[in-house]
């Protein structure tokens, strides 16, 4: 896969901040699923979604700590394999993917609560 996701362009189509956050979370859940089933590698995920431009956009434009943490964890995925022995790295990699997954669900849940309150 040679393309990359440009979150700024993608999320500019959303009509509200809640839609932006939900769309962001769903895109990241798709990345996690692709990583889990081997459709993309951790290095691919950096090129496709967890790249510097998207990290900067999330930090400055979305301004959400949970979204920022998702991007930070995503950026570090390949480093796990550089820093740890193979078996330990695989376990840590799975933990990081689970953490990203949980953070995405947290974003979706909080946006649903905000939409109901409005």
C-alpha positions in Angstrom: 0.0 0.0 0.0 1.6 3.2 -1.1 -1.1 5.8 -0.2 -1.4 7.6 3.0 -4.3 9.1 4.9 -4.3 12.8 5.2 -6.5 13.4 8.3 -6.8 17.1 7.8 -8.5 16.6 4.4 -10.5 13.7 5.6 -11.8 15.3 8.8 -12.5 18.6 7.1 -15.6 17.0 5.7 -17.1 16.5 9.1 -19.9 18.9 10.1 -19.0 19.1 13.8 -16.2 18.4 16.2 -18.0 15.3 17.4 -18.1 14.0 13.9 -14.4 14.7 13.5 -13.6 12.9 16.7 -15.7 9.9 15.8 -14.3 9.7 12.3 -10.8 9.9 13.6 -11.5 7.1 16.1 -13.1 4.9 13.4 -10.1 5.4 11.1 -7.7 4.5 13.9 -9.8 1.4 14.7 -9.4 0.4 11.1 -5.7 0.8 11.4 -5.6 -1.3 14.5 -7.6 -4.0 12.8 -5.3 -4.0 9.8 -2.3 -4.3 12.1 -3.8 -7.1 14.1 -4.7 -9.2 11.0 -1.4 -8.5 9.3 -2.8 -6.4 6.4 -0.2 -3.7 7.2 3.0 -3.7 9.2 3.9 -1.3 12.0 6.2 0.5 9.6 3.3 0.7 7.1 1.1 2.2 9.8 3.6 5.1 10.2 3.6 5.9 6.5 -0.2 5.5 6.2 -1.7 7.1 9.3 0.7 7.7 12.2 3.0 10.1 10.3 4.2 13.5 11.4 1.7 15.6 9.5 -1.2 13.7 11.0 0.3 13.8 14.5 0.7 17.6 14.2 -2.8 18.0 12.9 -4.2 16.0 15.8 -2.2 17.9 18.4 -3.0 21.4 17.1 -6.4 21.1 15.4 -8.2 18.4 17.3 -6.6 19.4 20.6 -7.8 16.2 22.4 -5.5 14.4 24.9 -7.0 11.0 24.0 -6.6 11.5 20.3 -3.0 12.7 20.9 -2.3 9.6 22.9 -3.6 7.4 20.1 -1.2 9.0 17.7 1.7 8.9 20.1 1.2 5.2 20.7 0.8 4.6 17.0 4.1 6.3 16.2 6.0 4.1 18.7 4.7 0.8 17.4 7.8 -0.1 15.3 10.1 0.9 18.1 8.9 -2.0 20.2 10.6 -4.4 17.9 13.8 -2.4 18.0 14.0 -2.2 21.8 12.9 -5.6 23.0 13.6 -9.3 22.3 11.1 -10.8 19.8 8.8 -12.6 22.2 8.6 -9.6 24.6 8.2 -7.2 21.7 5.3 -9.2 20.3 3.5 -9.1 23.7 4.1 -5.4 24.1 2.9 -4.8 20.5 -0.3 -6.6 21.3 -0.7 -4.5 24.5 -0.2 -1.3 22.6 -2.7 -2.2 19.9 -5.2 -3.1 22.7 -4.5 0.3 24.3 -5.1 2.2 21.1 -8.3 0.2 20.5 -9.6 1.1 24.0 -8.7 4.8 23.5 -10.6 4.8 20.2 -13.7 3.3 21.8 -13.4 5.8 24.6 -13.5 8.7 22.1 -16.5 7.2 20.4 -18.4 6.7 23.7 -17.6 10.2 24.9 -18.8 11.7 21.6 -22.0 9.7 21.7 -22.7 11.0 25.3 -22.0 14.6 24.1 -24.4 14.2 21.1 -27.2 12.9 23.4 -26.7 15.8 25.8 -27.0 18.4 23.0 
